[in-house]
Amino acid sequence: MGHSHDHNHQHGHHHNANKKALLISFLLIFTFMIVEVIGGFITNSLALLSDAGHMLSDAAALGLSLFAIKFGEKAATSNKTYGYKRFEIIAAFINGITLLGISVYIFWEAYHRFFEPPNVSSGMLIIAVIGLIINIIVAWILLQGDTHDNLNMRSALLHVFGDLLGSVGAIIAGVLIIMFNWNIADPIASVIVAMLILISGWRVTKDSFHVLMEGIPNNINIDDVEEKLLKIAGVNSVHDLHVWTITSDFPSLTCHLVVKKDIDRDHLLNEASNLLHDTFEIKHTTIQIEGETSNIRNHEDCCN
């Protein structure tokens, strides 16, 4: 039985870039939130305190994502043989659920505002513009990390995008209300933002749940994997094939290969491992080689 494990330099680079991006973003959002809270109490501005609440949800999401990366660095133990890497996926799932909750809350608020459209002051517009600038900066910082493949980073970015869209909606609605007295613009903008947040929240929740349920990575077709393995000279059949993801950018595979008699098993194992790594980017493989007369399959019932 062979075992291959490859954590390349690129993964380490992404990991460090993600930590740096999250830390800087968290400090920016948290600092601005404190300023808004202090300003809100000094000026008795409900608008400032309300926006600080949005910033708090962003800071919490960023803090959770940062904690997940740090916690995931803990070494493997005898009862946690993969370490704590999957905590990043749990954090992404929590952030996704939170996004869904935020969208529902915005829908609820918008429903009431359709009947009682609020008055928008120039001060609220200034707050929205400042919040927009802060969120654009934070979003740009987060985009320097691995937001494409890393679910944890993507969930944090979506929180910031949600707040960013909220600021854009508030600015557009505020301008329309002040210039044309279209009070209905505020709840309409809120509904549009809520729909975008709902879609994003659903996607990250679904993707993280798929990983937690040991689902096959979206970029891998298990039938294609089996077909490629069967084309290796000396392989008769493939069974007990499983592909799943430990955490973002960490796909894993186990399988049994039934091979012909007198085949060079070491050479075949290397060929299979290289094939899986180069073709499917599967970096953690466990392959068991069996002879044609093996009856190990009779004892495998994990999926029955």
Stockholm file with secondary structure:
# STOCKHOLM 1.0

chainA/1-304         MGHSHDHNHQHGHHHNANKKALLISFLLIFTFMIVEVIGGFITNSLALLSDAGHMLSDAAALGLSLFAIKFGEKAATSNKTYGYKRFEIIAAFINGITLLGISVYIFWEAYHRFFEPPNVSSGMLIIAVIGLIINIIVAWILLQGDTHDNLNMRSALLHVFGDLLGSVGAIIAGVLIIMFNWNIADPIASVIVAMLILISGWRVTKDSFHVLMEGIPNNINIDDVEEKLLKIAGVNSVHDLHVWTITSDFPSLTCHLVVKKDIDRDHLLNEASNLLHDTFEIKHTTIQIEGETSNIRNHEDCCN
#=GR chainA/1-304 SS CEEEECCCHHHHHHHHHHHHHHHHHHHHHHHHHHHHHHHHHHHTCHHHHHHHHHHHHHHHHHHHHHHHHHHHTSCCCSSCTTTTTTHHHHHHHHHHHHHHHHHHHHHHHHHHHHHSCCCCCHHHHHHHHHHHHHHHHHHHHHHTSCTTTCHHHHHHHHHHHHHHHHHHHHHHHHHHHHHHCCTTHHHHHHHHHHHHHHHHHHHHHHHHHHHHTTCCCTTCCHHHHHHHHHTSTTEEEEEEEEEEESSTTCEEEEEEEEECTTCCHHHHHHHHHHHHHHHHCCCEEEEEEECTTCCGGGGCCTTC
#=GC SS_cons         CEEEECCCHHHHHHHHHHHHHHHHHHHHHHHHHHHHHHHHHHHTCHHHHHHHHHHHHHHHHHHHHHHHHHHHTSCCCSSCTTTTTTHHHHHHHHHHHHHHHHHHHHHHHHHHHHHSCCCCCHHHHHHHHHHHHHHHHHHHHHHTSCTTTCHHHHHHHHHHHHHHHHHHHHHHHHHHHHHHCCTTHHHHHHHHHHHHHHHHHHHHHHHHHHHHTTCCCTTCCHHHHHHHHHTSTTEEEEEEEEEEESSTTCEEEEEEEEECTTCCHHHHHHHHHHHHHHHHCCCEEEEEEECTTCCGGGGCCTTC
//
